[in-house]
Each structure stands twice: as C-alpha cells, then as structure tokens.
Amino acid sequence: MTLTLQEQAKQYIKQNKIPQVHFGKLVGVGESTISRWLKGDYPNAERIDAQVRDFLDKETARENVMEIRDIPFVQTTISEQVWGELEYGRIQRTISIIRGDAGVGKTRTMREWAADKSDVVVITANPAFKSPKAFFKLLARSLKTTTSGAIDDIVMDVMDKLMISDRTIVIDEAQHLTRPTLELVRSLNDAAGTAIILMGNEIIYSKMFGRQEAEFSQLFTRTDTPRPKLVDFFTEEDVMAIFNVKEKGQIQHLLNICRSRYSLRTAIRVFVNAQNNEDISAEGLKAMSKTMGIVV
C-alpha cells in the first residue's frame, strides 16, 4: 500500500523522534504551516508538497550511501596526543596551544573529548569574529550572558560569569584572532583562572612566538606549547583502525594520502567515495584518488 506524502512525513517524524516544528524547519516552512499541511488542511499545498517530497527523497538517497560522518571516531597517534593535551589544559587551568597540519583530526578529537563535559565551552573563530567585540559577543552568547553594549561591559560580564564557575574555553581556528583579542582572552585566565585552549595551524604559534613576540610577551610566557601535530605522525595502525582495512595495498595508499599535504580529511573523502562506488580495493582507491585529482 502506497503511503500518502503526509503519511510519509509523519513516519519520518516518528522514526527520527523529532517534533513537527523541527521537521518544518528542515523542510523550510513555519510551525503553523507544517501543522496544517500534516492535517491535510493547507490550501494550495503544491509548494509545500514539493518541499516535503524533495526533503524526503534526499533523506532516502542518503540512507543508501556512505557519508563522511559514517566513519567512526577512533583514537590515532595524533588524537591521543591532542586528547591528552586538552585534558592537561583543563585540569591545570593553563593557556595552551594545540597546533598542527590541517586535516589531521584536531577538531574531531576535540569535539569527541568535549562531548560529555558540561564545563567545556567550544568556540569556533573565523574572520567575522576576529575582533575583540565580535569574539566576546560570541563567547557571551555561549555563556548565556550579556551580548550587547560596549566591549568593556561585555568582557566584564563574561569575567563575572567565569569567576563563579570552573570553565574550560576551547577556541578552534584560533589563528583568526587578532592580537587585541588574544590579549583579552589571556585576561580571562589571569582574572578567573579559566583554562584557555587555542587550537589551529602554525599561524597561531607564529603570531605569538614569531617576530611579534614582544607584543605577545604577556601571553606567551603563560602558554603551554606542545609540539605540532604533523601528517608524518600517522601510522599503518592508525589507517587500519580508522578504515577497517587489512590489505597492504589499501593501507599503503590511504597512509600515503594521510601523510601528504591532503592529510586524513582527504583520505576519508577518498575512502567514502570509493565505498559508494563499491570498490575499496587498492585499485579502486587509487582510481578514486585519480578521479578526485589527488596525486600521492
């Protein structure tokens, strides 16, 4: 028996245990609209029908392919180091820098580490939030405190919040932050003893320890700086654990990608695409790499 579109939608809502309003947001319509549509009480419903059908068709297609997020998190040589450094910074309440090559798994590891920790606040910096006020508004929102007013008011409210709690603030992509922003971030450690963990590429290190070191002297003298996480650290055992492969050719090709400028992130993309192409043999992985323009 063929289900109506409304019945398919209700089935999706039930199976995924989401409220109607959330389903409406996924489809792109408001709460009252989706409620009336599900009851079959929405006039001229062709547009809503099309949006729901497109969404459900897309979800069905996703069920039949592997996605990058389907690769489970496993502890690698690099992630074990990152995990330990995150925990050290949290317990010692220091300012720490975790830096390394792009795509080696720093962010994925950090999010797995932070997932069950109610005291950890994760902020992702980007060029839009590099200035002091923009960044502290973002931080204030995460701490559920005042996000409006002058920068000094926002910073003081953030400090007040942190003074009465034992938080760890992890700033991913920290290389985007300006020197004045980093100095204000440092003040959180000074005033509230808040653990600050800066994550990013080598730029964050060179900003603080390079030619501008005099400007950053107050910051870097308080900073723990473990050695960088490089693509060279990946091992055959890491590849076997991540991708559950055993053939020498598979392992070697994926390891070659992991240890190249493409890093683990691209190796996962190659593997996922090869899996969806139903050929994860060494030859299949090499053919997919060639199709993707990846030369190792």
Secondary structure, 3 states (H helix, E strand, C coil): CCCCHHHHHHHHHHHHCCCHHHHHHHHCCCHHHHHHHHCCCCCCCHHHHHHHHHHHHHHHHHHCCCCHHHCCCCCCHHHHHHHHHHHHHHHHCCEEEEEECCCCCHHHHHHHHHCCCCCEEEEECCHHHCCHHHHHHHHHHHHCCCCCCCHHHHHHHHHHHHHCCCCEEEEECHHHCCHHHHHHHHHHHHHHCCEEEEEECHHHHHHHHCCCCCCCHHHHCCEECCCCECHHHCCHHHHHHHHCCCCHHHHHHHHHHHCCCCHHHHHHHHHHHHHHCCCCCHHHHHHHHHHCCCCC
